[in-house]
């Protein structure tokens, strides 16, 4: 049975939530995690940032509104930290420069 058939909440229950509840998020190779998110949920990276310690914070989203927050650490490990539904993209704002 595919995870898509189970629904997103079931995927979290089966894969991510038990590990996260025990303080162990689902981790693996970044490329593998992104491939699974693309295949199972049609999610693609839509935002990225870097923290002061070099951790990459990445948001993947789908047209249907599912989303996943992925952290990639300097040691090469990547972990799914949060996921959900009903993602809505906020309008882009440009930074104002004061003269």
N, CA, C and O atoms as CSV, one atom per row, in Angstrom:
chain,resi,resn,atom,element,x,y,z
A,1,UNK,N,N,0.847,-1.171,0.000
A,1,UNK,CA,C,0.000,0.000,0.000
A,1,UNK,C,C,0.891,1.233,0.000
A,1,UNK,O,O,1.862,1.293,0.755
A,2,UNK,N,N,0.575,2.217,-0.837
A,2,UNK,CA,C,1.391,3.424,-0.916
A,2,UNK,C,C,1.001,4.390,0.191
A,2,UNK,O,O,-0.110,4.335,0.719
A,3,UNK,N,N,1.941,5.283,0.537
A,3,UNK,CA,C,1.654,6.289,1.541
A,3,UNK,C,C,0.583,7.250,1.058
A,3,UNK,O,O,-0.194,7.758,1.867
A,4,UNK,N,N,0.521,7.516,-0.260
A,4,UNK,CA,C,-0.494,8.409,-0.797
A,4,UNK,C,C,-1.879,7.850,-0.495
A,4,UNK,O,O,-2.798,8.610,-0.191
A,5,UNK,N,N,-2.038,6.537,-0.573
A,5,UNK,CA,C,-3.324,5.917,-0.281
A,5,UNK,C,C,-3.660,6.053,1.210
A,5,UNK,O,O,-4.831,6.173,1.571
A,6,UNK,N,N,-2.660,6.033,2.056
A,6,UNK,CA,C,-2.892,6.153,3.489
A,6,UNK,C,C,-3.242,7.580,3.890
A,6,UNK,O,O,-3.956,7.786,4.871
A,7,UNK,N,N,-2.758,8.552,3.157
A,7,UNK,CA,C,-2.962,9.954,3.510
A,7,UNK,C,C,-1.790,10.483,4.309
A,7,UNK,O,O,-1.061,9.730,4.955
A,8,UNK,N,N,-1.625,11.794,4.251
A,8,UNK,CA,C,-0.465,12.438,4.874
A,8,UNK,C,C,-0.424,12.212,6.379
A,8,UNK,O,O,0.649,11.967,6.930
A,9,UNK,N,N,-1.562,12.286,7.054
A,9,UNK,CA,C,-1.577,12.087,8.502
A,9,UNK,C,C,-1.078,10.696,8.866
A,9,UNK,O,O,-0.379,10.526,9.864
A,10,UNK,N,N,-1.430,9.711,8.068
A,10,UNK,CA,C,-0.974,8.345,8.335
A,10,UNK,C,C,0.523,8.221,8.132
A,10,UNK,O,O,1.193,7.495,8.866
A,11,UNK,N,N,1.052,8.921,7.147
A,11,UNK,CA,C,2.502,8.877,6.912
A,11,UNK,C,C,3.222,9.423,8.133
A,11,UNK,O,O,4.196,8.831,8.597
A,12,UNK,N,N,2.757,10.536,8.650
A,12,UNK,CA,C,3.385,11.102,9.843
A,12,UNK,C,C,3.296,10.143,11.013
A,12,UNK,O,O,4.252,9.996,11.774
A,13,UNK,N,N,2.159,9.496,11.160
A,13,UNK,CA,C,1.970,8.560,12.259
A,13,UNK,C,C,2.888,7.361,12.114
A,13,UNK,O,O,3.485,6.908,13.091
A,14,UNK,N,N,3.003,6.842,10.891
A,14,UNK,CA,C,3.788,5.633,10.647
A,14,UNK,C,C,5.284,5.906,10.658
A,14,UNK,O,O,6.057,5.118,11.201
A,15,UNK,N,N,5.700,7.029,10.055
A,15,UNK,CA,C,7.132,7.264,9.864
A,15,UNK,C,C,7.698,8.319,10.805
A,15,UNK,O,O,8.597,8.032,11.596
A,16,UNK,N,N,7.179,9.525,10.721
A,16,UNK,CA,C,7.837,10.647,11.377
A,16,UNK,C,C,7.464,10.827,12.841
A,16,UNK,O,O,8.353,11.009,13.673
A,17,UNK,N,N,6.199,10.784,13.181
A,17,UNK,CA,C,5.807,11.121,14.541
A,17,UNK,C,C,6.382,10.205,15.615
A,17,UNK,O,O,6.840,10.711,16.639
A,18,UNK,N,N,6.382,8.884,15.437
A,18,UNK,CA,C,6.967,8.064,16.493
A,18,UNK,C,C,8.432,8.408,16.752
A,18,UNK,O,O,8.868,8.475,17.902
A,19,UNK,N,N,9.173,8.622,15.697
A,19,UNK,CA,C,10.585,8.964,15.862
A,19,UNK,C,C,10.734,10.342,16.494
A,19,UNK,O,O,11.568,10.530,17.380
A,20,UNK,N,N,9.927,11.314,16.042
A,20,UNK,CA,C,10.016,12.661,16.579
A,20,UNK,C,C,9.577,12.691,18.036
A,20,UNK,O,O,10.148,13.431,18.837
A,21,UNK,N,N,8.578,11.903,18.385
A,21,UNK,CA,C,8.100,11.850,19.767
A,21,UNK,C,C,9.176,11.299,20.699
A,21,UNK,O,O,9.223,11.647,21.879
A,22,UNK,N,N,10.025,10.451,20.168
A,22,UNK,CA,C,11.104,9.877,20.960
A,22,UNK,C,C,12.370,10.719,20.853
A,22,UNK,O,O,13.435,10.304,21.311
A,23,UNK,N,N,12.257,11.907,20.248
A,23,UNK,CA,C,13.411,12.780,20.107
A,23,UNK,C,C,14.310,12.393,18.953
A,23,UNK,O,O,15.447,12.858,18.871
A,24,UNK,N,N,13.817,11.544,18.055
A,24,UNK,CA,C,14.619,11.099,16.921
A,24,UNK,C,C,13.839,11.345,15.637
A,24,UNK,O,O,13.053,10.492,15.226
A,25,UNK,N,N,14.038,12.495,14.993
A,25,UNK,CA,C,13.339,12.715,13.724
A,25,UNK,C,C,13.819,11.737,12.660
A,25,UNK,O,O,14.901,11.161,12.773
A,26,UNK,N,N,13.011,11.556,11.634
A,26,UNK,CA,C,13.384,10.704,10.513
A,26,UNK,C,C,14.541,11.353,9.764
A,26,UNK,O,O,14.412,12.482,9.293
A,27,UNK,N,N,15.666,10.658,9.648
A,27,UNK,CA,C,16.866,11.219,9.020
A,27,UNK,C,C,17.386,10.302,7.919
A,27,UNK,O,O,17.049,9.120,7.866
A,28,UNK,N,N,18.200,10.859,7.055
A,28,UNK,CA,C,18.817,10.089,5.976
A,28,UNK,C,C,19.586,11.008,5.058
A,28,UNK,O,O,19.880,12.152,5.402
A,29,UNK,N,N,19.909,10.494,3.883
A,29,UNK,CA,C,20.591,11.289,2.869
A,29,UNK,C,C,19.613,12.317,2.306
A,29,UNK,O,O,18.469,11.979,2.000
A,30,UNK,N,N,20.050,13.563,2.167
A,30,UNK,CA,C,19.177,14.621,1.661
A,30,UNK,C,C,18.555,14.241,0.328
A,30,UNK,O,O,17.348,14.392,0.138
A,31,UNK,N,N,19.370,13.750,-0.592
A,31,UNK,CA,C,18.860,13.403,-1.926
A,31,UNK,C,C,17.794,12.309,-1.846
A,31,UNK,O,O,16.826,12.340,-2.606
A,32,UNK,N,N,17.955,11.351,-0.942
A,32,UNK,CA,C,16.957,10.289,-0.775
A,32,UNK,C,C,15.652,10.840,-0.207
A,32,UNK,O,O,14.568,10.496,-0.677
A,33,UNK,N,N,15.764,11.703,0.813
A,33,UNK,CA,C,14.566,12.282,1.411
A,33,UNK,C,C,13.812,13.142,0.396
A,33,UNK,O,O,12.587,13.059,0.306
A,34,UNK,N,N,14.541,13.976,-0.374
A,34,UNK,CA,C,13.888,14.808,-1.388
A,34,UNK,C,C,13.235,13.958,-2.473
A,34,UNK,O,O,12.150,14.288,-2.950
A,35,UNK,N,N,13.890,12.868,-2.863
A,35,UNK,CA,C,13.309,11.981,-3.884
A,35,UNK,C,C,12.020,11.341,-3.371
A,35,UNK,O,O,11.050,11.223,-4.120
A,36,UNK,N,N,12.000,10.930,-2.109
A,36,UNK,CA,C,10.793,10.334,-1.532
A,36,UNK,C,C,9.666,11.359,-1.440
A,36,UNK,O,O,8.512,11.038,-1.724
A,37,UNK,N,N,9.988,12.580,-1.049
A,37,UNK,CA,C,8.970,13.629,-0.964
A,37,UNK,C,C,8.406,13.955,-2.343
A,37,UNK,O,O,7.209,14.202,-2.488
A,38,UNK,N,N,9.268,13.955,-3.345
A,38,UNK,CA,C,8.822,14.223,-4.718
A,38,UNK,C,C,7.934,13.093,-5.229
A,38,UNK,O,O,6.866,13.339,-5.790
A,39,UNK,N,N,8.379,11.860,-5.030
A,39,UNK,CA,C,7.639,10.696,-5.541
A,39,UNK,C,C,6.303,10.499,-4.823
A,39,UNK,O,O,5.279,10.268,-5.466
A,40,UNK,N,N,6.314,10.591,-3.509
A,40,UNK,CA,C,5.123,10.260,-2.732
A,40,UNK,C,C,4.130,11.417,-2.597
A,40,UNK,O,O,2.923,11.195,-2.506
A,41,UNK,N,N,4.647,12.664,-2.583
A,41,UNK,CA,C,3.766,13.795,-2.299
A,41,UNK,C,C,3.860,14.910,-3.333
A,41,UNK,O,O,3.201,15.941,-3.197
A,42,UNK,N,N,4.684,14.705,-4.377
A,42,UNK,CA,C,4.893,15.710,-5.425
A,42,UNK,C,C,5.390,17.022,-4.840
A,42,UNK,O,O,5.059,18.098,-5.339
A,43,UNK,N,N,6.189,16.931,-3.776
A,43,UNK,CA,C,6.767,18.113,-3.150
A,43,UNK,C,C,8.123,18.424,-3.757
A,43,UNK,O,O,8.909,17.528,-4.063
A,44,UNK,N,N,8.378,19.720,-3.924
A,44,UNK,CA,C,9.658,20.210,-4.434
A,44,UNK,C,C,10.137,21.334,-3.525
A,44,UNK,O,O,9.325,21.999,-2.881
A,45,UNK,N,N,11.451,21.552,-3.468
A,45,UNK,CA,C,11.960,22.650,-2.652
A,45,UNK,C,C,11.356,23.981,-3.093
A,45,UNK,O,O,11.291,24.284,-4.284
A,46,UNK,N,N,10.913,24.776,-2.102
A,46,UNK,CA,C,10.345,26.082,-2.429
A,46,UNK,C,C,10.975,27.214,-1.624
A,46,UNK,O,O,10.712,28.386,-1.893
A,47,UNK,N,N,11.798,26.875,-0.645
A,47,UNK,CA,C,12.495,27.888,0.136
A,47,UNK,C,C,13.675,27.274,0.852
A,47,UNK,O,O,13.653,26.100,1.221
A,48,UNK,N,N,14.707,28.079,1.045
A,48,UNK,CA,C,15.913,27.574,1.690
A,48,UNK,C,C,16.603,28.721,2.430
A,48,UNK,O,O,16.538,29.876,2.009
A,49,UNK,N,N,17.257,28.387,3.525
A,49,UNK,CA,C,18.043,29.349,4.286
A,49,UNK,C,C,19.147,28.631,5.030
A,49,UNK,O,O,19.112,27.409,5.177
A,50,UNK,N,N,20.126,29.382,5.497
A,50,UNK,CA,C,21.262,28.799,6.215
A,50,UNK,C,C,21.360,29.469,7.577
A,50,UNK,O,O,21.308,30.694,7.682
A,51,UNK,N,N,21.502,28.658,8.614
A,51,UNK,CA,C,21.652,29.185,9.970
A,51,UNK,C,C,23.107,29.559,10.222
A,51,UNK,O,O,23.983,29.286,9.402
A,52,UNK,N,N,23.348,30.183,11.362
A,52,UNK,CA,C,24.700,30.598,11.725
A,52,UNK,C,C,25.680,29.456,11.877
A,52,UNK,O,O,26.881,29.655,11.696
A,53,UNK,N,N,25.200,28.254,12.207
A,53,UNK,CA,C,26.107,27.120,12.372
A,53,UNK,C,C,26.227,26.263,11.118
A,53,UNK,O,O,26.832,25.192,11.150
A,54,UNK,N,N,25.646,26.741,10.001
A,54,UNK,CA,C,25.777,26.018,8.735
A,54,UNK,C,C,24.675,25.029,8.439
A,54,UNK,O,O,24.730,24.341,7.420
A,55,UNK,N,N,23.671,24.935,9.300
A,55,UNK,CA,C,22.538,24.052,9.035
A,55,UNK,C,C,21.669,24.676,7.952
A,55,UNK,O,O,21.353,25.864,8.008
A,56,UNK,N,N,21.284,23.869,6.970
A,56,UNK,CA,C,20.415,24.336,5.896
A,56,UNK,C,C,18.976,23.991,6.251
A,56,UNK,O,O,18.657,22.833,6.522
A,57,UNK,N,N,18.109,24.999,6.248
A,57,UNK,CA,C,16.683,24.830,6.503
A,57,UNK,C,C,15.997,24.886,5.153
A,57,UNK,O,O,16.141,25.861,4.416
A,58,UNK,N,N,15.249,23.841,4.828
A,58,UNK,CA,C,14.633,23.756,3.500
A,58,UNK,C,C,13.152,23.415,3.643
A,58,UNK,O,O,12.772,22.534,4.414
A,59,UNK,N,N,12.332,24.125,2.890
A,59,UNK,CA,C,10.901,23.877,2.867
A,59,UNK,C,C,10.539,23.295,1.510
A,59,UNK,O,O,10.883,23.861,0.472
A,60,UNK,N,N,9.842,22.162,1.521
A,60,UNK,CA,C,9.313,21.602,0.283
A,60,UNK,C,C,7.797,21.729,0.336
A,60,UNK,O,O,7.188,21.567,1.394
A,61,UNK,N,N,7.196,22.020,-0.809
A,61,UNK,CA,C,5.746,22.166,-0.882
A,61,UNK,C,C,5.229,21.518,-2.154
A,61,UNK,O,O,5.984,21.258,-3.091
A,62,UNK,N,N,3.926,21.262,-2.167
A,62,UNK,CA,C,3.285,20.698,-3.358
A,62,UNK,C,C,2.134,21.601,-3.787
A,62,UNK,O,O,1.686,22.459,-3.027
A,63,UNK,N,N,1.669,21.399,-5.001
A,63,UNK,CA,C,0.518,22.135,-5.508
A,63,UNK,C,C,-0.727,21.852,-4.671
A,63,UNK,O,O,-1.604,22.709,-4.559
A,64,UNK,N,N,-0.812,20.658,-4.084
A,64,UNK,CA,C,-1.985,20.288,-3.285
A,64,UNK,C,C,-1.951,20.880,-1.882
A,64,UNK,O,O,-2.940,20.780,-1.156
A,65,UNK,N,N,-0.836,21.496,-1.481
A,65,UNK,CA,C,-0.747,22.145,-0.181
A,65,UNK,C,C,0.025,21.392,0.878
A,65,UNK,O,O,0.159,21.895,1.994
A,66,UNK,N,N,0.545,20.201,0.581
A,66,UNK,CA,C,1.358,19.498,1.577
A,66,UNK,C,C,2.712,20.205,1.679
A,66,UNK,O,O,3.174,20.821,0.718
A,67,UNK,N,N,3.337,20.109,2.847
A,67,UNK,CA,C,4.643,20.741,3.046
A,67,UNK,C,C,5.466,19.932,4.034
A,67,UNK,O,O,4.934,19.201,4.869
A,68,UNK,N,N,6.789,20.084,3.915
A,68,UNK,CA,C,7.726,19.406,4.807
A,68,UNK,C,C,8.887,20.346,5.098
A,68,UNK,O,O,9.380,21.026,4.198
A,69,UNK,N,N,9.323,20.385,6.346
A,69,UNK,CA,C,10.490,21.154,6.751
A,69,UNK,C,C,11.637,20.172,6.958
A,69,UNK,O,O,11.539,19.238,7.754
A,70,UNK,N,N,12.714,20.397,6.234
A,70,UNK,CA,C,13.881,19.514,6.234
A,70,UNK,C,C,15.088,20.296,6.720
A,70,UNK,O,O,15.322,21.418,6.270
A,71,UNK,N,N,15.862,19.715,7.638
A,71,UNK,CA,C,17.118,20.312,8.076
A,71,UNK,C,C,18.263,19.457,7.581
A,71,UNK,O,O,18.245,18.234,7.727
A,72,UNK,N,N,19.259,20.097,6.995
A,72,UNK,CA,C,20.466,19.396,6.553
A,72,UNK,C,C,21.641,19.966,7.333
A,72,UNK,O,O,21.921,21.164,7.274
A,73,UNK,N,N,22.317,19.097,8.060
A,73,UNK,CA,C,23.373,19.503,8.970
A,73,UNK,C,C,24.745,19.447,8.309
A,73,UNK,O,O,24.933,18.719,7.334
A,74,UNK,N,N,25.710,20.216,8.834
A,74,UNK,CA,C,27.052,20.221,8.250
A,74,UNK,C,C,27.711,18.840,8.188
A,74,UNK,O,O,28.594,18.618,7.360
A,75,UNK,N,N,27.295,17.913,9.050
A,75,UNK,CA,C,27.898,16.575,9.033
A,75,UNK,C,C,27.337,15.692,7.904
A,75,UNK,O,O,27.742,14.539,7.757
A,76,UNK,N,N,26.391,16.249,7.100
A,76,UNK,CA,C,25.848,15.508,5.971
A,76,UNK,C,C,24.504,14.855,6.238
A,76,UNK,O,O,23.861,14.369,5.307
A,77,UNK,N,N,24.073,14.835,7.476
A,77,UNK,CA,C,22.801,14.224,7.850
A,77,UNK,C,C,21.669,15.196,7.566
A,77,UNK,O,O,21.806,16.395,7.812
A,78,UNK,N,N,20.541,14.689,7.045
A,78,UNK,CA,C,19.339,15.487,6.823
A,78,UNK,C,C,18.186,14.841,7.568
A,78,UNK,O,O,18.096,13.615,7.640
A,79,UNK,N,N,17.299,15.666,8.125
A,79,UNK,CA,C,16.188,15.154,8.927
A,79,UNK,C,C,14.895,15.876,8.602
A,79,UNK,O,O,14.880,17.085,8.370
A,80,UNK,N,N,13.802,15.111,8.588
A,80,UNK,CA,C,12.469,15.678,8.459
A,80,UNK,C,C,12.058,16.177,9.838
A,80,UNK,O,O,12.002,15.396,10.788
A,81,UNK,N,N,11.772,17.461,9.957
A,81,UNK,CA,C,11.478,18.040,11.259
A,81,UNK,C,C,10.005,18.320,11.487
A,81,UNK,O,O,9.534,18.264,12.624
A,82,UNK,N,N,9.272,18.621,10.428
A,82,UNK,CA,C,7.844,18.912,10.556
A,82,UNK,C,C,7.212,18.744,9.192
A,82,UNK,O,O,7.886,18.842,8.168
A,83,UNK,N,N,5.912,18.490,9.183
A,83,UNK,CA,C,5.178,18.342,7.930
A,83,UNK,C,C,3.719,18.646,8.185
A,83,UNK,O,O,3.245,18.570,9.318
A,84,UNK,N,N,3.012,18.990,7.126
A,84,UNK,CA,C,1.606,19.284,7.297
A,84,UNK,C,C,0.901,19.487,5.975
A,84,UNK,O,O,1.406,19.114,4.916
A,85,UNK,N,N,-0.260,20.078,6.054
A,85,UNK,CA,C,-1.104,20.318,4.882
A,85,UNK,C,C,-1.531,21.774,4.852
A,85,UNK,O,O,-1.266,22.534,5.783
A,86,UNK,N,N,-2.200,22.153,3.764
A,86,UNK,CA,C,-2.789,23.477,3.598
A,86,UNK,C,C,-1.768,24.608,3.566
A,86,UNK,O,O,-2.030,25.695,4.080
A,87,UNK,N,N,-0.596,24.356,2.959
A,87,UNK,CA,C,0.403,25.419,2.809
A,87,UNK,C,C,-0.129,26.454,1.834
A,87,UNK,O,O,-0.664,26.113,0.779
A,88,UNK,N,N,0.022,27.720,2.195
A,88,UNK,CA,C,-0.326,28.823,1.315
A,88,UNK,C,C,0.879,29.731,1.204
A,88,UNK,O,O,1.451,30.152,2.209
A,89,UNK,N,N,1.258,30.029,-0.019
A,89,UNK,CA,C,2.407,30.893,-0.257
A,89,UNK,C,C,2.007,32.344,-0.034
A,89,UNK,O,O,1.049,32.824,-0.640
A,90,UNK,N,N,2.727,33.040,0.824
A,90,UNK,CA,C,2.467,34.462,1.065
A,90,UNK,C,C,2.982,35.269,-0.128
A,90,UNK,O,O,3.928,34.855,-0.797
A,91,UNK,N,N,2.365,36.411,-0.391
A,91,UNK,CA,C,2.849,37.249,-1.489
A,91,UNK,C,C,4.279,37.699,-1.231
A,91,UNK,O,O,4.653,37.973,-0.091
A,92,UNK,N,N,5.070,37.773,-2.279
A,92,UNK,CA,C,6.460,38.217,-2.159
A,92,UNK,C,C,6.500,39.694,-1.792
A,92,UNK,O,O,5.779,40.503,-2.376
A,93,UNK,N,N,7.333,40.043,-0.832
A,93,UNK,CA,C,7.539,41.438,-0.472
A,93,UNK,C,C,8.983,41.775,-0.724
A,93,UNK,O,O,9.872,40.969,-0.450
A,94,UNK,N,N,9.221,42.939,-1.235
A,94,UNK,CA,C,10.598,43.380,-1.442
A,94,UNK,C,C,11.017,44.245,-0.277
A,94,UNK,O,O,10.213,45.003,0.267
A,95,UNK,N,N,12.259,44.134,0.100
A,95,UNK,CA,C,12.784,44.922,1.202
A,95,UNK,C,C,12.909,46.377,0.779
A,95,UNK,O,O,13.337,46.673,-0.337
A,96,UNK,N,N,12.539,47.273,1.664
A,96,UNK,CA,C,12.678,48.692,1.391
A,96,UNK,C,C,14.025,49.169,1.906
A,96,UNK,O,O,14.473,48.793,2.989
A,97,UNK,N,N,14.630,49.977,1.128
A,97,UNK,CA,C,15.896,50.578,1.551
A,97,UNK,C,C,15.632,52.011,1.980
A,97,UNK,O,O,14.975,52.770,1.268
A,98,UNK,N,N,16.132,52.368,3.119
A,98,UNK,CA,C,16.003,53.772,3.534
A,98,UNK,C,C,17.245,54.510,3.094
A,98,UNK,O,O,18.359,53.997,3.198
A,99,UNK,N,N,17.047,55.693,2.611
A,99,UNK,CA,C,18.177,56.512,2.122
A,99,UNK,C,C,18.662,57.446,3.168
A,99,UNK,O,O,19.602,58.205,2.931
